[in-house]
Amino acid sequence: MNETPRLALADIMPQQAQKHVTHNEALDRLDMLVQASVKSHLLALPPAGPDEGDCHIVAEGAGGAWAGHDRAIARFAGGGWTFAAPDDGWIAYSQAAGVPLVFAGGAWEPLAAGLPGSVATLGVNASADAVNRLAVASDAVLFTHEGTDQRLKLNKAAPAHTASLVFQTGFSGRAEFGLAGDDDWHLKVSPDGAAWHEALVASRATGALTAPRTFTAASFAAAGAPSAAWTLDAVPGRVTLASGATLAFPIGSGLIVVNDHNASGATALFLAGGNSVVLVAQSTGSTFVAGTPGAGQVGVFHNPPTTSYAMKNNLPGAGVFGIVLFKTRNFT
């Protein structure tokens, strides 16, 4: 009997008697294989009391009426079992497992296991390319936990490389933070995506935070009724200034107390007002000055370009300072 090459459907031969038998056998085989769905793929022995048309994938080590038909698709019809030996690429749905199966390499496996472990590029509502191998166009992207923690990891090859997050407007960079060119943490901003200004750096060794550029302190805030003679505004914590960096204070009149945490806790008191700064007193051996500091000094001075006051660190290295601001207020 001639058969079709892929599904082994029996051909009707010329002048064949009882053609309907051959035709019906082919339909039965198609009924088993097209949109294949099986009760189970884990049984090695035929189930008791199968229903007409029930299909199973025969498990390894088959016995009974299934003996010798390992991995075949078995169909119960007319009181007996018929079998179809699978070929690579056949797909069937296992009702018991609730998963689609694919036959490949001589075995049935869940369809997901037959897919590639990785793809060269992937675009989700977007076009991926050789640089942006994963591209997603969406209002939001969610990464959620699977019971406990959730971490997004960016791994670079060497300290001199970059692992960072870049924030863009119209595909032009405006802010970036991460490990940029070394293993310290950097925060940078840009007005145009070309020129970048480093705002903060956190040392990987100590955790110390430095401000390579001008760092603006919190503004003086008026507290109390307008008739109050004095207003107190304190800036807690410490500020780290790189060598040559400047810290700007908002304009006002009052007292500025600076404590040097790099040395022995040396403290200086400055009087600010009338667009000038006067050094009132400081600890013995301190290097504070009123005005633009020379080499090896720290100065507090009026800063006309920004209509403010400023403190500049002109020490050879970074300095850590505690600063408290006392602002006076005129009667109204």
VOGU-3710 file (C-alpha; in Angstrom, 3 decimals, decimal comma):
1> mnetprlala> 0,000/0,000/0,000  1,358/3,443/-0,939  1,483/6,127/1,770  2,094/9,854/1,889  5,705/10,645/2,891  5,077/12,779/6,003  1,954/11,563/7,811  1,799/8,047/6,314  -1,735/8,502/5,004  -2,800/5,550/2,871
11> dimpqqaqkh> -3,257/6,325/-0,842  -6,312/5,081/-2,711  -5,025/2,890/-5,519  -6,471/2,636/-9,038  -9,325/0,117/-9,274  -9,114/-0,489/-5,529  -12,111/-2,178/-3,959  -13,670/-0,693/-0,802  -12,016/2,671/-1,304  -13,964/4,039/1,622
21> vthnealdrl> -11,916/1,894/4,011  -8,618/3,464/2,916  -10,174/6,930/2,878  -11,614/6,562/6,370  -8,286/5,254/7,737  -6,584/8,385/6,398  -9,244/10,592/8,007  -8,780/8,778/11,322  -5,034/9,382/11,180  -5,577/13,049/10,383
31> dmlvqasvks> -8,026/13,246/13,288  -5,242/11,980/15,550  -2,394/14,159/14,267  -3,898/17,482/13,133  -4,173/19,914/16,093  -2,796/17,037/18,165  -3,972/16,949/21,779  -3,223/14,006/24,077  -4,568/13,030/27,480  -1,097/12,445/28,850
41> hllalppagp> 2,526/11,889/27,887  3,628/10,125/31,056  1,932/6,700/30,825  3,864/3,589/29,774  0,803/1,285/29,971  -2,596/1,821/28,324  -5,168/3,348/30,684  -8,142/1,261/31,757  -11,429/2,057/30,037  -10,285/4,607/27,429
51> degdchivae> -12,932/6,551/25,509  -13,249/6,372/21,763  -10,752/8,763/20,186  -8,554/9,171/23,286  -4,927/9,911/22,410  -1,754/9,503/24,475  1,964/9,951/23,919  3,486/6,613/24,902  6,179/7,000/27,582  9,502/5,160/27,605
61> gaggawaghd> 9,432/1,465/28,554  5,931/0,890/27,222  4,175/-2,396/27,879  0,889/-4,149/27,266  -0,860/-3,100/24,087  1,642/-0,247/23,783  4,754/-2,416/23,872  7,304/-1,427/21,234  5,684/1,955/20,597  7,731/4,201/22,911
71> raiarfaggg> 7,287/7,909/22,113  4,525/7,234/19,549  1,145/8,922/19,557  -1,441/6,265/20,408  -5,130/6,588/19,527  -7,952/4,383/20,825  -10,573/3,661/18,167  -12,781/0,693/17,280  -11,746/-1,184/20,404  -8,018/-1,066/19,749
81> wtfaapddgw> -4,965/1,168/19,583  -3,350/2,664/16,490  0,031/4,372/16,562  1,866/7,157/14,747  5,637/7,379/15,104  6,598/11,057/15,457  9,132/12,977/13,414  11,261/15,970/14,524  9,138/19,095/14,815  5,806/17,435/15,657
91> iaysqaagvp> 3,855/19,338/18,300  1,169/18,013/20,645  -0,618/19,472/23,651  -0,536/17,439/26,868  -3,814/17,974/28,715  -2,515/16,443/31,950  0,567/18,721/32,085  -1,102/21,744/30,519  1,867/22,396/28,223  2,605/22,021/24,507
101> lvfaggawep> 5,247/19,427/23,677  7,638/19,250/20,745  9,394/16,119/19,449  13,070/16,781/18,791  16,187/14,679/19,042  14,209/11,518/19,683  12,261/12,800/22,705  9,184/14,815/23,641  9,998/17,972/25,589  8,016/21,039/26,712
111> laaglpgsva> 7,909/23,440/23,793  9,782/26,155/25,747  12,696/23,763/26,246  12,991/23,418/22,494  13,350/27,153/21,937  16,795/28,832/21,766  18,313/29,780/25,104  19,139/33,230/23,738  18,437/35,412/20,728  20,790/37,857/19,036
121> tlgvnasada> 18,333/40,794/19,242  14,863/41,342/20,694  12,515/44,234/20,064  9,269/44,719/22,012  7,174/47,194/20,050  10,509/48,613/18,865  13,371/47,778/16,507  16,480/46,285/18,108  19,882/46,668/16,454  23,504/45,605/16,893
131> vnrlavasda> 24,080/48,176/19,675  20,650/48,209/21,352  20,112/44,459/21,249  17,111/44,764/23,550  14,685/47,547/22,654  11,349/48,224/24,390  8,841/50,935/23,476  6,343/51,253/26,315  4,889/53,702/28,816  6,386/51,610/31,605
141> vlfthegtdq> 8,588/48,558/32,117  8,083/46,341/35,156  10,627/44,078/36,834  9,049/42,481/39,912  10,206/40,062/42,595  9,562/36,324/42,629  9,025/36,078/46,354  11,869/38,104/47,890  14,436/40,510/46,441  14,644/42,208/43,054
151> rlklnkaapa> 17,929/43,581/41,685  18,730/45,136/38,327  22,393/44,417/37,595  24,682/46,278/35,198  28,012/44,482/34,803  31,072/45,928/33,053  34,248/44,177/31,934  36,895/46,326/33,659  37,164/49,355/36,009  38,003/51,705/33,116
161> htaslvfqtg> 34,705/50,860/31,403  31,245/52,265/32,172  28,127/50,723/33,710  25,507/53,448/34,096  21,940/54,583/33,562  21,485/57,440/31,087  18,365/59,623/31,032  17,578/61,267/27,695  15,283/63,825/26,117  14,695/63,195/22,424
171> fsgraefgla> 17,504/60,596/22,488  19,947/63,235/23,798  21,534/62,607/27,211  20,616/64,889/30,111  21,656/62,918/33,211  23,756/59,839/33,962  24,656/57,968/37,107  26,666/54,838/37,740  30,243/53,616/37,407  31,652/55,939/34,753
181> gdddwhlkvs> 35,270/55,255/33,856  36,217/53,842/37,278  34,605/52,030/40,213  33,426/55,173/42,057  29,774/56,200/41,767  29,257/59,308/39,584  26,320/61,610/38,947  26,610/63,762/35,805  24,272/66,151/33,976  24,336/67,691/30,506
191> pdgaawheal> 22,510/70,559/28,777  22,875/69,098/25,282  24,114/65,490/25,432  27,637/66,560/24,439  29,038/68,601/27,346  28,782/66,785/30,687  29,177/68,242/34,189  29,990/65,970/37,108  27,851/66,897/40,101  28,634/64,252/42,723
201> vasratgalt> 31,147/61,439/43,262  30,942/58,752/45,953  34,216/57,039/46,811  34,098/53,263/46,492  36,707/52,984/49,261  35,202/55,211/51,957  31,738/56,237/50,787  32,741/59,900/51,094  30,652/62,169/48,879  32,436/64,947/46,975
211> aprtftaasf> 31,102/67,784/44,836  33,640/68,471/42,055  31,790/71,654/41,066  30,052/74,420/43,011  27,743/72,965/45,621  24,817/75,196/46,640  23,796/75,080/50,278  20,178/75,154/51,392  18,677/78,631/51,331  18,066/80,721/54,438
221> aaagapsaaw> 14,473/80,349/55,534  12,595/83,046/57,482  11,026/81,585/60,611  8,679/83,495/62,890  6,701/86,699/62,561  7,973/89,565/60,325  8,869/91,557/63,449  11,324/88,921/64,654  14,832/90,333/65,039  16,734/87,095/64,388
231> tldavpgrvt> 16,136/84,003/62,323  18,068/80,768/62,807  18,743/78,432/59,913  21,061/75,460/60,419  22,442/73,194/57,686  23,153/69,854/59,424  25,571/67,195/58,299  28,890/67,526/56,549  29,897/68,681/53,104  32,923/67,359/51,219
241> lasgatlafp> 34,618/69,789/48,838  37,256/68,689/46,362  40,426/70,742/46,128  39,516/73,933/44,270  35,750/73,404/44,636  33,386/76,146/45,808  30,298/75,998/48,047  27,803/78,824/47,474  25,566/80,341/50,188  22,452/82,402/49,391
251> igsglivvnd> 22,746/86,122/49,924  21,894/87,451/53,374  23,296/88,886/56,611  24,336/86,812/59,574  26,923/84,416/60,964  28,644/81,514/59,228  30,297/78,872/61,410  32,647/76,451/59,646  34,186/73,364/61,256  37,079/71,481/59,599
261> hnasgatalf> 36,632/67,747/60,130  39,850/66,920/58,263  42,064/68,450/60,959  41,465/68,566/64,711  37,988/70,059/64,512  39,244/73,618/63,937  36,384/76,127/63,829  36,007/79,607/62,368  33,296/82,254/62,819  32,522/84,679/59,995
271> laggnsvvlv> 30,252/87,738/59,961  28,524/88,234/56,604  26,581/91,290/55,479  26,759/94,386/53,310  28,356/92,387/50,497  31,380/91,626/52,667  32,703/88,917/54,965  34,739/89,411/58,166  36,585/86,617/59,952  35,636/87,155/63,613
281> aqstgstfva> 37,637/84,362/65,188  39,065/80,908/64,567  40,845/78,101/66,369  44,611/78,316/66,768  46,439/76,953/63,767  43,371/77,078/61,490  43,745/77,924/57,804  40,488/79,889/57,368  40,527/83,359/55,771  37,982/86,019/54,867
291> gtpgagqvgv> 38,225/86,404/51,118  39,559/84,365/48,248  41,886/81,762/49,769  45,499/81,265/48,804  47,169/77,899/48,468  46,601/75,752/51,543  43,727/77,907/52,832  39,941/77,815/53,043  38,169/81,105/52,439  34,674/82,528/52,879
301> fhnppttsya> 33,883/85,564/50,721  31,255/87,597/48,894  30,639/86,185/45,448  29,429/89,025/43,155  28,952/86,919/39,985  26,170/84,939/41,661  25,039/87,556/44,224  25,816/85,194/47,080  28,497/84,203/49,547  30,819/81,287/48,968
311> mknnlpgagv> 33,380/79,076/50,636  36,291/77,731/48,584  38,575/74,880/49,502  42,131/75,635/48,320  43,738/72,857/50,343  45,866/70,298/48,459  43,142/67,668/48,809  39,443/67,298/49,497  38,116/68,805/52,722  35,187/67,757/54,912
321> fgivlfktrn> 33,374/70,655/56,589  30,508/71,143/58,993  28,604/74,377/58,318  25,952/76,221/60,342  24,293/79,412/59,088  22,728/82,031/61,359  20,837/84,709/59,474  19,786/88,043/60,983  16,648/89,801/59,880  15,694/93,471/59,923
331> ft> 12,633/94,749/61,752  9,664/95,502/59,484
//
